[in-house]
């Protein structure tokens, strides 16, 4: 199965978080850390979806 990778720009276009907010959430352990490919950072789509589902579940 092929993984889909997202850039920070793609994440901020789709989800209601800014870049700095995403990095704050990573530091708190609430959002997956990116992987580095060369000099760029990418997020694995399945991990991001799981984090977003966790946020939705926390709302109750």
N, C-alpha and C positions, 0 to 999 in steps of 0.2 A: 504494500500500500504506500502510496506516495504522500509525503507530508507537504502541506502548504505553509509557506513562510510569509510573514507580513512585516513590512517596514513600520517605523514609528508613524510616518505620515499616513499609511493605510489604517493603522489603529485609530489615530485621532480623527480620521474621516468617518469611521464607522461607529466608534464608541464615544460616549459623552465625557471623555477624559482628555486633558491637555497632556503634552509631553512631560512637563514637570510633575504633574499629578501621577502619571504612570510610573515615573522613576521613584516618587515618594512611596507609592504602593509596593514597588519592588523592594525598597529598603525595609518596609514594615513586614514583608513576607506575604503580602496579600495578592500579589500579581507575579506571574512567572518572569524570571529573568530572561533577557534575550540571549541568543547565541551569536557569536561573532563569526562572520565569514569575511575574511579580509579585514577591511577597516569598517565595515558596515555591521549594524546590529539588526537581527531578525527575530521575530517571535513566532513560535510554532502555533499555528491556528488552533489546534485541538487543546493546547494548554490555556490559551487565552479564552476559548469558549468555556472551559471548565471553571476558570476564575470568574468569568461573568455569571455563570450559573450559580456559583457560590455566593456572589453578591446578591443575586435575586433570591436565593433561598434564605439568606440572612435577614432579608426584609420581612420574611414570615408570611 
